[in-house]
Every structure is written in structure tokens, then in C-alpha cells.
């Protein structure tokens, strides 16, 4: 079997995580998502909860950049560096599907990597957030958009790319066609990459 790596970037509520799980099952390969947090925790000694918070809160202020230029790497930077190392090792070791965590950027030069971004109409993402993720917020549209902004902030802080920009990915798929159809499209693309 040829070596296959698929990275999945996704808008919040697009179904990206379940698509990634089903894709890994269909291809018979490893699936990485929260398992990466556990590996980073073991590698760094930080707790899983601390790592999850560090992933959500990178800063991009000018003062912060000046401070970190003369200081050791910040906790978010340390977490990202450890995570990037673990992602590269996983991609070199096994065929796999990796969700989020800038994996598309980290593996951008890997010859076996198919970089995918999954998106969907806002109303569909709001429905999924409410009905499948059980998210609760006074204004669900704003809540979903804020989740995307947090993902974009993280991605844009740690990479030279732009989160969600079609030029950063090999394939962008609208999951409005259905979860199983989206999996089939990505599976077909993975077999040609």
C-alpha cells in the first residue's frame, strides 16, 4: 500500500472531524486529532488541558513579539514546536489522516501529503453546532464565526499562510454535499495523490 497522508483543515461546524474519522476508516489508516495533544503532553510535561488552552491563545501583538525576541520560547510556541515534531514523525511513520493543528502547513513539503480544507454554508454549520455538537450561545451565528476566527488566528500566527485560503490546500470541499459524499471525494483524491 502506498504511503498516504491527508491533513484536514476545517471550518467549525463543517463536519470535518467526522469526515476525517470516516476517511481514515475507509482508507484503513491511522487517525490523529486529540491523540496529538496526549503525545505533546508526554513530550513537554504540560497537562493536556494546558496544551488545549495554549492552542487557543496565541498572541500576535507587537509588544509580545518584542518580548519573545529576547526571551525563551513562549508556552504556545513550545507547544507548537513539540506538536510539529510529533506530526512530522507520525507522517513519516504511518499513513494517516491528521485533523487541524496546522498539519497542512507543517507537512507542506511532504511528498505524500494531500492537504484538504472542508467548508460549508453558515446556516448548515450553525445547525450542526446546535444539533450535533450541542453548542449553546445566545447568537449561534456569531458563536460559529468566533470559532473560525480563533482557528484562523492560531493558523495565521504559526504559519506564513492564511487559514482557509484555497491556495494553501490541494483540495477544498463543501461538505454541503453530505458527509459520505465528502469522504468519497477526498478518498478519490487521496488515491491519485
C-alpha positions, 0 to 999 in steps of 0.5 A, a space after each residue: 500500500 502506498 504511503 498516504 497522508 491527508 491533513 484536514 483543515 476545517 471550518 467549525 461546524 463543517 463536519 470535518 472531524 467526522 469526515 476525517 474519522 470516516 476517511 481514515 476508516 475507509 482508507 484503513 489508516 491511522 487517525 490523529 486529532 486529540 491523540 496529538 495533544 496526549 503525545 505533546 503532553 508526554 513530550 513537554 510535561 504540560 497537562 493536556 488541558 494546558 496544551 488545549 488552552 495554549 492552542 487557543 491563545 496565541 498572541 500576535 501583538 507587537 509588544 509580545 513579539 518584542 518580548 519573545 525576541 529576547 526571551 525563551 520560547 513562549 508556552 504556545 510556541 513550545 507547544 507548537 514546536 513539540 506538536 510539529 515534531 510529533 506530526 512530522 514523525 507520525 507522517 513519516 511513520 504511518 499513513 494517516 489522516 491528521 485533523 487541524 493543528 496546522 498539519 497542512 502547513 507543517 507537512 507542506 513539503 511532504 511528498 505524500 501529503 494531500 492537504 484538504 480544507 472542508 467548508 460549508 454554508 453558515 446556516 448548515 454549520 450553525 445547525 450542526 453546532 446546535 444539533 450535533 455538537 450541542 453548542 449553546 450561545 445566545 447568537 449561534 451565528 456569531 458563536 460559529 464565526 468566533 470559532 473560525 476566527 480563533 482557528 484562523 488566528 492560531 493558523 495565521 500566527 504559526 504559519 506564513 499562510 492564511 487559514 482557509 485560503 484555497 491556495 494553501 490546500 490541494 483540495 477544498 470541499 463543501 461538505 454541503 454535499 453530505 458527509 459520505 459524499 465528502 469522504 468519497 471525494 477526498 478518498 478519490 483524491 487521496 488515491 491519485 495523490 
